Every structure is written in structure tokens, then in C-alpha cells.
């Protein structure tokens, strides 16, 4: 499955402020409880699926054949076993050493490549021509992993069905259980690319910030607020009916946008259909359409 890497996000508090602006009377009376609405936003995130989740990557240190998964881990996209690495330390400069961004130009020059790579990432998989490498930044030290190897994972609910690690043939194996990755090797480094939970660094809930998706979230919160008001005996049935009508349309539009395949997915479908039609209508006649001399020389 392909994911949207350019989707922007905002916090749940920002979403709730937009809803409060539309329901001024409920806000003034203090009838809106954020604690009752967080679960609604979480349900909408789950309804829209993995496409809206943030793609993250991290380097894990395997010790004694296991390593703990990141706290925000949701579903794994793919993983690579990493061998030896080169590292260097940047001398502290300025008042805060965390602001230092090491330069990776020597690695690019060594690979005889002029491609630009992004710096400032904690862990980043980079491609330079036909060569791949993983760059990891730890405080003032940066590490470059150039020896990468596939690793086979056993099928699990925490692994994407399109994950290449499920089908690859590799000597090293691993599986996920009890929030740990258990590997066949005892010590080493494991790079994982995964879909992370929609949370920021402070643990605040995030929601997509998209013009066509915002309405789905806003009407879902408004519907729950009006439903709570009806349960409390308020006469808001006409408002609830109006919101329900708009809610259905907003949900259909949001699901249609999220589930629309991108160009690469459409290309895969076209290639699969072409292969199927080739096998159905042409493959059986390949021997007949060989050159005449070939058929005569090879006749029994």
C-alpha cells in the first residue's frame, strides 16, 4: 500500500476550537467536554485507515535476540538488517549542541554521486543512484550504514500485507510479539519503516489538516455534541437532523479522497491486468507465431 507523505496534521485542540466556533451557544453554556470527544476523533482516524497515518523510520539496537518496538508503532512497512557502520563526531558549536546538523557530503562524494540528501533527520534511508544507505544522527554523532541485508518476518497483524519482508528469502528471520521484535541473530542493528500513531512528541492527538477531510471530523464532533444534548433533554432535534445529513456527505467525500489510488497503484493494476490478458489470449499461441524456419527445423 502506498501512503501520503505530504499530508499535514494539526492537534485535536485546534479541531475542537473550530467546532466551538460553529456551536457558540454550547460553548457559552459549557456543554462541550473535550474528554468525551477525543474518542470520536480517534474513531474517525481509524475509519479513514492507514493512508492518513504518519510514516516514520527508526534504527533499533538488537540485544540478546530482541528489541522493544517504538511507543508510537502501529504497522510495519518494511525492515532491513544493518551491518557495520561508519561514524564521526561533530565538535560542539554555539550554545546548544542539539542544533548541530552534521554534513554527509563525504559519503556522497565517496559514492561518486551528486544527488542532494536531506539532513537533520534522526534516522533516514537515502538512495544514491543504485546504492542505498541509512543515516542515523545521535546528538553530535552521525552514523552511516552501507551494509544492508533483507530479513524475513513471520506474518502478523502488526505487519502490512504488502510488506516485502513477508515474501523475501533471507537467512535472518524475525517476528513481532508482546511489543518486541524477536530476531534469529543475537546482537545487531535493525532498521524499520513503520506507520506511527497520530501523536506529536508531547503525546497530543493529531488529525489530518485537509480541506476535504476537516468537514468529516467537524461534523463527527458536532453530531456527538448534539446527541449528548438530546440525551440531556435539550430540544435540538432539528439541528441534529441537519448535522446528520451533512455528516453522511462529508464522510463519503473523505473516504472517496483517501481511498483514491495514486499513479503508482494504478500502474500496478495496469501491469497486472496486462499480464493476465497476455496469459489468457496470447500465451497459448506463442509457439505458432515463431519463425517458419524454426518450426520446420524443429518439426518431428
C-alpha positions in Angstrom: 0.0 0.0 0.0 1.2 3.5 -0.8 0.8 6.3 1.7 0.5 10.0 1.6 3.9 11.5 2.6 2.8 15.2 2.1 -0.3 15.2 4.3 -0.3 17.9 7.0 -1.6 17.5 10.5 -3.0 19.5 13.4 -3.8 18.9 17.0 -7.1 17.8 18.4 -7.3 21.1 20.3 -7.2 23.0 17.1 -10.0 20.9 15.6 -12.1 21.4 18.7 -11.7 25.2 18.6 -13.2 25.2 15.0 -16.1 23.2 16.3 -16.6 25.5 19.2 -16.7 28.5 16.8 -19.7 26.9 15.0 -21.5 26.0 18.2 -21.2 29.2 20.1 -24.3 28.7 22.3 -23.0 25.3 23.5 -19.6 26.8 24.2 -21.0 29.6 26.2 -23.1 27.2 28.3 -20.1 24.9 28.9 -21.8 21.9 27.4 -18.7 20.8 25.3 -16.5 18.3 27.1 -13.2 17.6 25.3 -12.7 14.3 27.1 -16.0 13.0 25.5 -14.9 13.9 22.0 -11.3 12.6 21.8 -12.7 9.1 21.3 -14.7 10.4 18.3 -11.6 11.8 16.6 -9.7 8.5 17.3 -12.6 6.6 15.7 -12.5 8.8 12.6 -8.8 8.3 12.3 -9.3 4.6 12.4 -12.2 4.9 9.8 -10.0 6.7 7.3 -7.4 3.9 7.5 -3.6 3.7 7.3 -3.2 6.2 4.5 -3.5 9.1 6.9 -1.0 7.8 9.4 2.5 9.2 9.6 5.3 7.2 8.0 8.3 7.0 10.4 11.6 5.3 10.5 13.9 4.3 13.3 17.1 2.3 14.0 16.8 -0.3 16.7 19.6 -1.9 18.7 19.0 -5.7 19.0 20.4 -7.2 22.1 20.0 -10.9 23.2 17.8 -11.5 20.2 15.1 -9.0 20.9 14.4 -5.2 20.8 11.4 -3.2 22.0 9.1 -1.6 19.5 8.8 2.2 19.5 5.9 3.6 21.6 4.1 5.0 18.6 4.5 1.9 16.5 1.3 0.9 14.6 2.0 -1.2 11.5 5.4 -2.0 9.9 6.0 -1.3 6.3 9.4 -2.9 5.8 12.6 -3.7 7.7 16.4 -4.1 7.0 19.2 -5.7 8.9 22.2 -3.4 9.1 25.8 -4.4 9.3 28.9 -2.4 10.2 28.7 1.4 10.1 31.0 4.4 9.8 30.6 7.2 12.3 32.1 10.6 13.1 31.6 13.2 15.8 30.9 16.8 15.1 32.6 19.2 17.6 30.1 21.3 19.7 29.4 24.8 18.4 27.3 27.6 19.6 25.2 27.4 22.8 23.2 24.2 22.0 24.8 21.2 20.6 21.4 19.7 19.6 21.2 22.4 16.8 24.2 20.9 15.0 23.4 19.3 11.7 26.3 17.1 10.5 27.3 17.1 6.9 27.0 13.9 4.9 28.8 15.3 1.8 31.9 12.9 2.2 29.5 9.9 1.9 28.0 11.3 -1.3 31.4 12.1 -2.8 32.6 8.6 -1.9 29.7 7.1 -3.9 30.5 9.4 -6.9 27.0 10.8 -6.7 25.8 14.4 -6.9 22.3 13.7 -5.5 21.1 16.0 -2.7 20.1 14.3 0.5 18.1 15.7 3.4 20.0 16.4 6.7 18.7 16.9 10.2 16.8 13.6 10.3 17.2 11.3 13.3 17.1 8.2 11.1 16.8 8.4 7.3 17.1 5.9 4.5 18.8 7.5 1.5 19.2 6.4 -2.1 22.2 7.5 -4.2 21.9 6.0 -7.7 21.9 2.2 -7.2 23.4 2.5 -3.7 21.4 2.7 -0.5 22.5 3.8 2.9 20.9 4.6 6.3 22.0 7.8 8.1 21.4 8.0 11.9 22.0 11.1 14.0 22.6 10.7 17.7 23.4 14.0 19.4 26.7 15.2 17.8 27.5 11.8 16.3 26.3 10.6 12.9 26.5 7.0 11.6 26.3 5.8 8.0 25.1 2.2 7.4 26.1 1.0 4.0 25.8 -2.8 4.5 22.0 -3.6 4.4 20.5 -7.1 4.2 16.9 -8.3 3.9 15.3 -10.1 6.8 12.3 -12.4 6.7 9.3 -11.6 9.0 6.6 -14.0 10.0 3.1 -12.9 9.2 1.4 -10.8 11.9 -1.3 -8.3 12.5 1.3 -5.7 13.0 2.8 -6.1 9.5 1.4 -4.6 6.4 0.1 -7.2 4.0 2.3 -5.7 1.2 5.4 -5.8 3.3 8.3 -7.3 1.2 9.7 -8.9 4.4 6.9 -11.5 4.3 8.0 -12.9 1.0 11.7 -12.4 0.9 14.1 -15.4 1.3 16.8 -14.5 3.8 18.9 -16.4 6.3 17.8 -14.0 9.2 14.3 -14.2 10.5 12.2 -12.2 13.0 8.7 -11.9 14.4 6.7 -9.4 16.5 5.2 -10.5 19.8 4.4 -8.7 23.1 5.6 -5.3 21.8 9.0 -6.8 21.0 10.8 -7.8 17.8 12.4 -11.2 18.2 15.3 -11.9 15.8 17.3 -15.0 14.9 20.6 -13.1 15.5 21.6 -12.1 19.0 23.1 -8.6 18.5 23.0 -6.1 15.7 21.1 -3.2 14.2 17.6 -3.3 12.7 16.1 -0.5 10.6 12.3 -0.4 10.5 10.0 1.8 8.4 6.5 1.9 10.0 3.2 3.7 10.3 3.3 5.6 13.6 0.4 6.6 15.7 -1.1 10.0 15.1 0.5 11.7 18.1 3.0 14.5 18.4 6.2 14.5 20.6 4.1 15.6 23.6 1.5 12.8 23.2 -1.2 15.1 21.9 -3.7 13.5 19.4 -3.2 14.6 15.8 -5.8 14.7 13.0 -5.2 15.4 9.2 -5.4 19.0 8.1 -7.0 18.8 4.7 -9.9 20.9 3.4 -12.0 17.9 2.3 -11.2 15.8 5.5 -11.8 18.6 8.0 -15.5 18.6 7.4 -15.8 14.9 8.3 -14.0 15.4 11.6 -16.0 18.6 12.5 -19.4 17.1 11.7 -18.5 13.9 13.6 -17.8 16.0 16.7 -20.9 18.2 16.2 -23.0 15.0 15.9 -21.7 13.7 19.2 -22.3 17.0 20.9 -25.9 17.2 19.7 -26.5 13.6 20.6 -25.3 14.3 24.2 -27.6 17.3 24.3 -30.6 15.2 23.2 -29.8 12.7 25.9 -29.8 15.6 28.4 -33.3 16.6 27.4 -32.4 19.6 25.1 -34.6 20.3 22.1 -32.0 20.2 19.4 -33.6 17.5 17.1 -33.8 19.8 14.0 -30.1 20.7 14.4 -29.2 17.1 14.8 -31.0 16.1 11.7 -29.3 18.8 9.7 -25.9 17.7 11.0 -26.6 14.0 10.3 -27.3 14.9 6.7 -24.1 16.8 6.3 -22.2 14.2 8.2 -23.0 11.4 5.7 -22.0 13.5 2.8 -18.7 14.6 4.5 -17.9 11.0 5.4 -18.4 9.8 1.8 -16.3 12.6 0.4 -13.5 11.9 2.9 -13.4 8.1 2.2 -13.5 8.7 -1.5 -10.5 11.0 -1.4 -8.5 8.8 1.0 -9.2 5.6 -0.9 -8.5 7.0 -4.4 -5.4 5.2 -5.8 -2.4 7.2 -6.8 -0.5 6.9 -10.0 1.9 4.1 -8.8 -1.0 2.0 -7.6 -2.9 2.4 -10.9 0.3 1.5 -12.8 0.5 -1.8 -10.8 -3.2 -2.6 -11.6 -2.5 -1.9 -15.3 0.6 -4.1 -15.3 -1.3 -7.0 -13.5 -4.2 -6.7 -16.0 -1.8 -6.7 -18.9 -0.1 -9.8 -17.7 -3.4 -11.5 -17.1 -4.7 -10.7 -20.6 -1.4 -11.8 -22.1 -1.7 -15.2 -20.4 -5.3 -15.6 -21.4 -5.3 -14.5 -25.1 -1.7 -14.7 -26.4 0.5 -17.1 -24.4 -1.1 -20.2 -25.8 -0.3 -19.1 -29.4 3.4 -18.2 -28.8 4.7 -21.4 -30.4 2.6 -20.9 -33.5 3.9 -17.4 -34.2 7.6 -18.4 -34.1 9.5 -18.0 -37.4 8.8 -20.5 -40.1 12.4 -21.8 -40.3 12.3 -22.5 -36.6 9.1 -24.6 -36.9 10.4 -26.6 -39.9 13.8 -27.3 -38.3 12.3 -28.4 -35.1 9.4 -30.4 -36.6 9.2 -34.1 -35.5 
